[in-house]
Amino acid sequence: MYMRKISLILFICLASIYTNYAKSVVVGAARIPQYLPLLKDKSVGLVVNQTSMINNTHLLDTLLSLNVDVQVVFAPEHGFRGTADAGEHVKNGVDPKTNTIIVSLYGDNKKPKPEQIKDLDVLIFDIQDVGVRFYTYISTLQYVMEACAESNKALIVLDRPNPNGHYVDGPILENENKSFVGMQTIPIVHGMTVGEYAKMLNGEKWLENKATCHLTVIPCLNYDHKTFYNLPIKPSPNLPNMTSIYLYPSLCFFEGTDVVSLGRGTNKPFQIYGSPDFKNKSIFTFTPKPVDGAKNPPLLNTTCYGYDLSKISMEKLRQQKVTLSYLLNAFKLSKNKEKFFNNFFIKLSGTKKLETQIRKGLSENEIKSTWKNELNQFKNIRKKYLLYKDFE
């Protein structure tokens, strides 16, 4: 009876999946027959959030319906349901729907502790990433891999497409600037899925003490690095659409300034930018207010004058790489250039050089030319770990 129930559920899942995804992307989580046998008679922990869906059903609910012994959920930045502000402390708790224990991996406890995983046999990582170094889900991935390696636990990564996986660009992080928003010497846009990046962490011995995690990656189907993938669920509160996701690698630099808003606290986060300093320089204005996901945004209740990028076409956005023109323009218009950058800018850019180059008045082309050699070196390393046809 048990096996008949499992078979029926699998048949229904597969029928739904292949009806809806025929000739389009099938995410790793939807390939249940590929990983369900690995969970038989195992105690399981999930590293998931609101994006961990199979069609309209959360991975947690799916696995519980298949009688998988899910013991605990580990939640990254923004929490299990993805509603917490960027940087907001995420609390431990219990999922009211399933009574599953939820342990935060954002705040004081960014890495699963040995006592938190000692009774588990395997962990599953299934989170939609956006392919940008300072988007902290890949930092959580590294800590989870290290915890698994140290406690001799297996890790399964259910891969999902990278919406910014069609290019590699940006300055390479320097070792002395490592932090939770940049833990490895990679460019701002690395052009890898989470599964590919996990293989790189293992293969390059980048985990703590050069450890190796027992890793299994369940790849996507019908995906390569040229594929346009429209995210069905926003990956975090301030990336509500594809426009914001494509502009994120370029506009996030403004998190490292004290005088420019990138639209947090408006209905167009990461799609606009402006400052009180830009008055009389533009006709577009906005005023950041407290909203879900941005309860205390920069320049709160302050009128900002700036630029609306939300009307740029998808075709043009996909052709852009890391774009410095917005940052250079804002610096040019700023009234107090000495206080334009804050200490967070170096962590975001990964290098002290970029601020110096901007202050010296270098053009975008001149700055980007200094990235070329290191980017080529990274691309050569990256090729070893690709699971999908590349864009080059």
N, C-alpha and C positions, 0 to 999 in steps of 0.2 A: 504493500500500500504506500509506504514511504517513497519507494523508488518511482512508483507510478505518479505520485504527486509531483516529485521533482521533475520527471520527464514532461509532464503536462505544463508545468510552469515554464520550463525551458523552451518548449515548443511555442507557447504563447509569446514569450519574450522575443524569440528569434523571428517569429512571423511578423511581429510589430516592428522590430528593428529593420529587417530587410525590406519591408513594405515602405517604411518612411525614409530609408537611407539608400535605396537602390541607386547605384551610380553616384552617390555622394558619400561624404566622409562618414565612416563608422568609427567612433571613438573606442579606445581600449576597453573602457568599462562595459561597453555594449557587447563585447566578445566573451560573454559569460562562459561558454564551454571551454575557452582557452585557459581560464584560471580557476574555475570552480573546483576541479579535481585537486588543485594545490591547497585547497582550504578544508578538505575532508578531514574530519576528526581533529581539527586544529583550533586553537584559541587565537582569535584575530583582533587586531587593533586597526582602526581606520584613521588616516590623516586626510580629512575631507573638509569641504565647506559647502556653500550653497550651489556651487557649480558642479558638484559631483553627482550628476544626474544621468540616468539612462532613460531617454525620452522624457516622460513627465514624472518619473519615480526616482527618488534619491537612492544612491548606492546603499546606504545603511538599510533602508526599508527593503530594497531588493534582496540583499544578502540575508536579512532576518527571515524574509518569506521563504528563502531556500534552506532554512534551518542552519545557516552558518552561525557559528558561536562567536558573535561579535561582543567583545568584552568592554571595549572603551573606544571613544572617539577623541582624537587629538585635533584641536582647532587652531588654525594659523591666525595671522593678522586679520582683523575685521570679524573674527569669530566664526562659529559653526554656521550661522545663518547669514553671515556677510553684512551685518548692519553697523558694526562698530566703526568709529572714525579711524582715519590713518593715525597710527601712533597711540591710539587709545588702549589702555590696559584691558585685556580680555580676561574675564573671570572663569573659573571652573564652575561646573554645574551639572545638571542632568537634563537630557532631552525629554521634554514633557510627553512627546508622542510615543516614544519607545522605552523610556526609563533607562536609556543608555547613559553611562557616565561620560561626561565631557571634561577633558583636561586641556587647558589653554597652553598653547605653545607661543604665546605672545605676551610679553610683560617680563616678569622675573624668571620665568621658566620657558626658555626658548628651545631647549633640548630635552627630549624625554629622559627622565631619570631612570636609572637601573631598576628601582623599586616599582616604577610605573609600568614597566614592560616585562618584568621578571616572569609573570605567569602567561605571557603571550608566546605563541609559536611563530607568528608571522604578522607583519604590518603591511597595510596597503596604502599607497599614496595615490590619490586621485583628485587633483586640483587643476583647474584651468589657469594657465599662466599666460602672460602677454609678451614674453620673450625679451624682457628688459632687465638689465643687471640690478637696478635698484628697486625692482618690484620684489618684495621680500619672500615670495613663495619658494623661490629656489634656494634662499638661505635656510628656510625651514626644511626643505628637502635635504640639504647637506647635514644639518643637525640630526635629522631622523636617520640618515644613512650612518652617521658616526655612532649614534646610540645602538643601532642594529649591529654594527660591526663589533662594538665593545661588548655587547651582551650575547653575541652569536645568535641573532635572530634573522630570519629571512625577510626580505622586503620585495614586494611586488609593486611596480609602478604601472598604473593603467594610463597609457599615454593619451594625450589630447593635442590637437593641432596648435601651432604657434601662429597667431594672427600676424605677428611681425617676423615670421620665419623666412621671408623672401629676400632678406638682405642682412649684411653684417656691417656695422658702422659705429663710430664714436671712439673716444679715447680709451685706451687700455688702463684699467685700474693699476695703480702702483701699490706694492706690498705694504708700504707704511700707511696707506690710507684705507686699509681693510676695516670693515664694520658690518653691521647687520644689513645695510643697504648696498653692500658690495664685499663679498667674502673671497672672491677669486680674481686673478689677473686676466679678466676677460673684458671685451668692449661693452659699451652701454647696450647695444643691440647685438646679441650673439648668434641669432639665426638658428637656434636649436630648440627642439621640443624638450619637455621635461625628461622624457625617457632618454633622449640622446645626451642631455646634460648630465643625467645620473651616470650614464656609461662613462662620460668624460671624467667625472669626479673620481670614479673607481680607477679608470685606466691611467690617469695622470698621477695617481697617488696623492690627490689633493685633500683627502680626508685627514683628520687629526691623526698624528703618529703614522702617517702613510698607510693607514688601515684599508682593508677592502671589505665592502659590504656584500653579502650573499644576495645578489640582485637578479630579479626577473623583470623584463619589460614586456608588456603586452602592447604591441604597436597598433596604430590606427590602420584602417583599410581605406583605400581610394584617396590617399593623401600624399602630396609631396610638397616641397618647399616653395613651389609656385602657386599652390592652391589658395584661392580666396576662401576664407572660412569666416562666416558671419557668426559671431558668438551668440548662442541662444539665450544666455544668462549673463548679466553684467558681472565681471569678475571681482569688482569691489565697488563701494558706493559712489566713488567719484570717477569711474570709467563706465558711463551709462550706455555708450554706443560705440560703433566702429570709428567714428570721427575722433572721439576722445582717445581711443586705443592707438590710432595711428599718430596722433599728435603728442601723445604722452612722452615718448623718448626725448622730444625737443622742448616741450613746455615744462617738464618737471624740473628743469634747471632753475625755474623761478622759485622753487621751494628753498633754494639757497640764497635768496635775497630777502631783504626786509622791506622793500618798497614796491614790490610788484605782486599783484594777485593774478592767479591763473584760473580764476573762476570758481574756486571752492566757495560754497555758500550761495551759489546761483544755480539756475537750471541748465548751465552750460559749462560744467567743470572740465578743465583741460580742452576747452574749445575757444576760449577767449583769454585775453590778458590785458592788464591795464594798471594804472597807478594814478594817484592824485597829482603826481608830477607831470602827467601828460596832458594836463588841461590846455585847451586851445590847439592841441596837436591832432585831435581826432573828434569825430562827431558821435562816436559810440560810447555810451556810459553804462555802468552797472554798479550795484551796491551789494557787497556780500552780506548775507543775513544768516542767522543760525538755521540750519536744516539738518535732516537726518543724514548722518555720515560726515557732517561738517558743522559741529555744534558751536565751534569757536574759530571760524575761518580767519586767515590773515586779512587785515584791513577791514575788520568787522564794522558794519554800519558807516563805512567811508565811501563816498562817491569816487569811483575810479573811471578814468578816461582811457580808452584803449582801442582794441582791435577784436573784431568778431571773425574767427576763422571757421566757424561752423558751416559755412556755405561752400567751402572748398570741395570739389568733386571727389568721389571715391577714387576715380582713376588717377587724379593728380596726387592725392594723398599716398596712394600705393607706389607712386614713382619717387616720392620724397624719401630721403634717408634721414639721419639725424640732422636737423636744420638749425643752424646757429643764428639765422637772420633775425628771429624774434628776440633772442637774448641780446644781440648786438644793437638792435634798434632801441630796446628798452634802456640799455646802458647809455646809449647816446643821448636819450631824452631825459635821463635822470638828473635831478638838480644837485644831488649830493653823491657824487661818484665814490667818495671815500667810504661811505657807509652802504654802498649798493650791495656788496656781497656779505653774507654772514658765514660763520664757521662751517655750516652744513654744506656749503657749495663744494668744498673740496671732497667731501665724502660722496656727494652725488656724481661729480665729474670724475672722481677717482684719481685726480692729479692736481697738483698746484699750478701746473703749466697753463691750464686754460684761462684761469683768472689773470695771470700775468700777460698772456697773449692778448686778451681783450683790453687790458689797461694800456698796453703798448700800441693799440690801434690796428692790430693785424686784421686783415679781411677774413671772411669765412673761408675762401679758397686757400689762403695762406695757412690758416689754422689747420684745416682738414688735411693739407698736404703733409703735415708733421705726424699724422696718424698712420700714414700709408704702410710703412715698413712693419710696424708692430701688428697692424691688422692682417697683413699677408702672413706673418708668422702664426698668428692665431688661426687663420683659415686653414693652414696646413695641419695644425693639430686637430681642429674641428672635423676635418674630413674622415678621420679614423673612426669616428663614433656615430656617423650619420646612419639612420635607419631608413631614410627616404631619399628619393631622387632629389638632387640639389638644384638650386636656381641657376647655377653657373654652367 
